[in-house]
Amino acid sequence: LDARRILLGRLIDDAGLFPPARKPMERAVADHRAARGGAHAWMLGRFLCPMSRLDELAAAGPDPVWRLGAIADDRDVPEYDGPGAIDAIELRWRGEVPDSPPGVDVFVEVTDVEVLPALAAAGLGAKIRCGGLTADAFPSDAAVAGFIAECVRLRLPFKATAGLHHPFRTRDDEIGVLQHGFVNLLAATALADADTVAIIGETDPGAFELSASGLRWRDHDADADALVRTRELFRAYGSCSFDEPVADLIEFGMLEAARA
């Protein structure tokens, strides 16, 4: 098995409707359809939509085979009768463990790792927010590493969102903050016995290598089998751009460019 396909397969959930992109529905649907027809469609996960805009999504005509993720806002229960299937719900922690509809993955966004055992006991998933529109929305390296370590300990599936526009740490001069990198998070999950705070904080892309045989960070390696276990936990991350992370991975030699 090619470790790159294992690690990156269906990794990127399409969050084009959300900040900072905030695409109009018609454009977001068209862009998702184009990505699904591209050479790197195997990396594309769900199309994410606020629950309050599900009717608008249905009218925009997504393809019947699309996997959809409903993001809780002002509705508690997703109601959708359009093409495609909602197989994931994302919501914020509201002080109690939510119900889980049959056949649907539920990811609960938390800010306190003490909540994670309750989610694991209920068979739910967790979600971490790694950025936003202001500097204070970006959690510390220790906070991200601590979340991942607890998920690994509990064997708790999780996903991430916000601020993960690039594979590696990237300076956002407009906000004045160092963005987290999604490859950093993947490596911290795969190499949980290493210094995960250092992995999350790593700023040198050259410290990482992803090849057909596995993932490396400095002197630590994870083979294809370890990456299967990694993706059983780290299910996906939301990005308002699909093309940008793909282009970055190609630039850093972790992904092959599409052939003409």
C-alpha positions as CSV (number, residue, x, y, z in Angstrom):
1,L,0.0,0.0,0.0
2,D,1.2,3.5,-0.8
3,A,1.5,5.4,2.5
4,R,0.7,8.7,0.8
5,R,-2.7,7.3,-0.3
6,I,-3.3,6.0,3.2
7,L,-2.4,9.2,5.0
8,L,-4.1,11.7,2.6
9,G,-7.1,9.7,1.4
10,R,-10.3,11.6,2.0
11,L,-8.4,13.9,4.4
12,I,-9.7,17.3,3.3
13,D,-13.3,18.2,4.0
14,D,-14.6,21.0,1.8
15,A,-15.4,24.0,4.0
16,G,-15.7,26.5,1.2
17,L,-18.9,28.0,2.6
18,F,-17.1,29.0,5.8
19,P,-14.6,31.9,6.5
20,P,-12.3,33.1,5.2
21,A,-13.5,31.9,1.8
22,R,-17.3,32.3,2.3
23,K,-18.1,31.2,-1.2
24,P,-21.6,31.6,-2.5
25,M,-23.5,28.3,-2.5
26,E,-23.5,27.9,-6.2
27,R,-19.8,28.5,-6.5
28,A,-19.0,26.2,-3.6
29,V,-21.0,23.4,-5.1
30,A,-19.4,23.9,-8.5
31,D,-15.9,24.0,-7.0
32,H,-16.5,20.7,-5.1
33,R,-17.8,19.1,-8.3
34,A,-14.7,20.2,-10.1
35,A,-12.4,18.9,-7.4
36,R,-14.2,15.5,-7.5
37,G,-13.4,15.3,-11.2
38,G,-9.7,16.2,-10.7
39,A,-6.6,14.0,-10.4
40,H,-6.5,14.4,-6.6
41,A,-10.2,13.7,-5.9
42,W,-9.1,10.7,-3.7
43,M,-8.0,13.3,-1.1
44,L,-11.4,15.0,-1.0
45,G,-13.8,14.2,1.8
46,R,-17.2,15.6,2.7
47,F,-18.9,18.8,1.6
48,L,-19.6,20.8,4.8
49,C,-22.7,22.9,5.1
50,P,-24.3,24.8,8.0
51,M,-27.6,23.2,9.0
52,S,-29.4,26.5,8.4
53,R,-28.4,26.3,4.7
54,L,-29.3,22.7,3.9
55,D,-32.3,23.8,1.9
56,E,-30.1,26.1,-0.1
57,L,-27.7,23.2,-0.7
58,A,-30.5,21.0,-1.9
59,A,-31.6,23.6,-4.4
60,A,-28.0,24.0,-5.7
61,G,-28.1,20.3,-6.8
62,P,-25.1,18.4,-5.3
63,D,-24.4,15.1,-6.9
64,P,-26.2,12.1,-5.4
65,V,-22.9,10.3,-4.5
66,W,-21.6,13.2,-2.4
67,R,-20.9,12.7,1.3
68,L,-22.2,15.7,3.3
69,G,-21.3,17.0,6.8
70,A,-23.9,19.2,8.6
71,I,-22.5,21.9,10.9
72,A,-24.7,22.9,13.7
73,D,-25.6,26.6,13.9
74,D,-29.2,27.6,14.7
75,R,-30.7,24.1,14.0
76,D,-30.3,21.2,16.4
77,V,-31.5,18.4,14.0
78,P,-30.4,18.3,10.3
79,E,-33.3,18.1,7.9
80,Y,-32.2,17.4,4.4
81,D,-34.1,15.8,1.4
82,G,-31.7,16.8,-1.4
83,P,-29.1,14.7,-3.3
84,G,-26.2,13.2,-1.4
85,A,-26.2,11.9,2.1
86,I,-25.4,13.5,5.5
87,D,-23.2,11.0,7.2
88,A,-21.6,13.4,9.7
89,I,-22.7,16.1,12.1
90,E,-20.4,18.6,13.8
91,L,-21.5,20.6,16.8
92,R,-20.0,22.4,19.8
93,W,-20.0,21.0,23.3
94,R,-23.0,22.3,25.2
95,G,-22.4,20.7,28.6
96,E,-23.8,17.3,27.9
97,V,-23.1,14.3,25.6
98,P,-25.4,14.7,22.5
99,D,-27.4,11.9,20.9
100,S,-25.9,10.1,17.9
101,P,-28.3,9.4,15.0
102,P,-27.8,5.8,13.5
103,G,-25.2,5.7,10.7
104,V,-24.0,9.2,11.3
105,D,-20.6,10.2,12.7
106,V,-20.9,12.9,15.3
107,F,-17.9,15.2,16.1
108,V,-18.2,17.4,19.2
109,E,-16.0,20.5,19.2
110,V,-14.3,20.9,22.6
111,T,-11.9,23.3,24.3
112,D,-11.4,21.1,27.4
113,V,-9.8,17.7,27.1
114,E,-11.5,16.6,30.3
115,V,-14.7,16.1,28.2
116,L,-13.0,13.6,25.8
117,P,-13.5,10.5,28.0
118,A,-17.3,11.1,28.0
119,L,-17.3,11.4,24.2
120,A,-15.3,8.2,23.9
121,A,-17.7,6.3,26.2
122,A,-20.6,7.4,24.1
123,G,-19.0,6.3,20.8
124,L,-18.8,9.9,19.5
125,G,-15.9,11.8,17.9
126,A,-14.1,15.0,18.9
127,K,-13.2,18.1,17.1
128,I,-10.5,20.7,17.7
129,R,-10.4,24.2,16.3
130,C,-6.9,25.2,15.3
131,G,-7.4,28.8,14.2
132,G,-9.8,31.5,13.2
133,L,-10.0,35.1,12.2
134,T,-8.1,36.5,15.2
135,A,-4.8,35.5,16.8
136,D,-6.5,34.4,20.1
137,A,-8.4,31.8,18.1
138,F,-5.2,29.8,17.5
139,P,-4.5,27.3,20.3
140,S,-1.0,26.8,21.7
141,D,1.3,23.9,20.5
142,A,0.8,22.3,23.9
143,A,-3.0,22.5,23.7
144,V,-3.1,20.9,20.2
145,A,-0.6,18.2,21.2
146,G,-2.5,17.5,24.5
147,F,-5.8,17.1,22.6
148,I,-4.2,14.6,20.1
149,A,-2.4,12.7,22.9
150,E,-5.7,12.2,24.8
151,C,-7.5,11.1,21.6
152,V,-4.8,8.6,20.9
153,R,-4.9,7.3,24.5
154,L,-8.7,6.9,24.4
155,R,-8.7,5.7,20.7
156,L,-11.2,8.5,20.1
157,P,-11.8,9.5,16.5
158,F,-11.3,13.2,15.8
159,K,-11.2,15.9,13.2
160,A,-9.8,19.4,13.0
161,T,-10.9,22.7,11.6
162,A,-9.9,26.3,10.9
163,G,-6.4,27.6,10.4
164,L,-5.1,24.5,8.7
165,H,-4.6,26.0,5.2
166,H,-1.1,24.6,4.7
167,P,0.7,21.3,5.4
168,F,3.3,23.1,7.7
169,R,3.5,26.0,10.0
170,T,3.0,29.2,8.0
171,R,3.1,32.8,9.1
172,D,-0.2,34.7,8.6
173,D,1.1,38.3,8.5
174,E,-2.4,39.8,8.4
175,I,-3.4,38.2,11.7
176,G,0.1,38.1,13.1
177,V,0.2,34.5,14.0
178,L,1.9,31.2,13.0
179,Q,-0.7,28.9,11.6
180,H,-0.7,25.2,12.5
181,G,0.1,22.7,9.8
182,F,-2.1,19.7,9.0
183,V,1.0,17.5,8.3
184,N,2.2,18.4,11.8
185,L,-1.1,17.2,13.3
186,L,-0.9,14.0,11.2
187,A,2.7,13.3,12.3
188,A,1.8,14.0,16.0
189,T,-1.0,11.4,15.8
190,A,1.2,8.9,14.0
191,L,4.2,9.4,16.3
192,A,2.5,9.7,19.6
193,D,5.5,8.2,21.4
194,A,7.7,11.1,20.2
195,D,7.7,14.7,21.5
196,T,4.3,15.7,20.1
197,V,4.6,19.3,21.3
198,A,7.8,19.6,19.3
199,I,6.1,18.0,16.2
200,I,3.2,20.4,16.4
201,G,5.6,23.3,16.8
202,E,8.0,22.2,14.0
203,T,8.6,25.0,11.6
204,D,11.0,23.3,9.2
205,P,9.2,21.4,6.4
206,G,12.4,19.6,5.7
207,A,12.0,17.8,9.0
208,F,9.2,15.8,7.5
209,E,9.2,13.3,4.7
210,L,6.2,11.5,3.2
211,S,6.9,8.7,0.7
212,A,5.3,5.5,-0.5
213,S,6.8,3.7,2.4
214,G,5.8,5.9,5.3
215,L,6.0,9.2,7.2
216,R,9.1,10.6,8.9
217,W,9.7,13.4,11.3
218,R,13.4,13.8,12.1
219,D,14.5,10.5,13.6
220,H,11.0,9.0,14.0
221,D,9.2,6.9,11.4
222,A,5.7,5.6,10.9
223,D,5.1,2.9,8.3
224,A,2.0,2.2,6.3
225,D,0.4,0.1,9.0
226,A,0.9,2.9,11.5
227,L,-0.6,5.3,9.2
228,V,-3.7,3.2,8.8
229,R,-4.1,3.4,12.6
230,T,-3.5,7.1,12.4
231,R,-6.3,7.7,10.0
232,E,-8.7,5.5,12.1
233,L,-8.3,8.3,14.6
234,F,-7.6,11.5,12.6
235,R,-10.5,11.3,10.2
236,A,-10.4,14.6,8.4
237,Y,-9.8,18.3,8.6
238,G,-11.9,21.2,7.2
239,S,-10.4,23.6,4.7
240,C,-12.1,26.4,2.8
241,S,-9.7,25.6,-0.1
242,F,-8.9,22.2,-1.7
243,D,-6.5,23.4,-4.4
244,E,-4.2,25.3,-1.9
245,P,-3.2,22.3,0.3
246,V,-2.9,20.1,-2.8
247,A,-0.5,22.6,-4.4
248,D,1.5,22.9,-1.2
249,L,1.9,19.1,-0.9
250,I,3.1,19.0,-4.6
251,E,5.6,21.9,-3.9
252,F,7.1,20.1,-1.0
253,G,7.4,16.8,-2.9
254,M,4.9,14.9,-0.8
255,L,2.4,14.5,-3.7
256,E,2.8,13.9,-7.4
257,A,1.5,16.6,-9.8
258,A,-1.4,15.8,-12.1
259,R,-0.2,14.4,-15.4
260,A,-1.1,16.4,-18.5
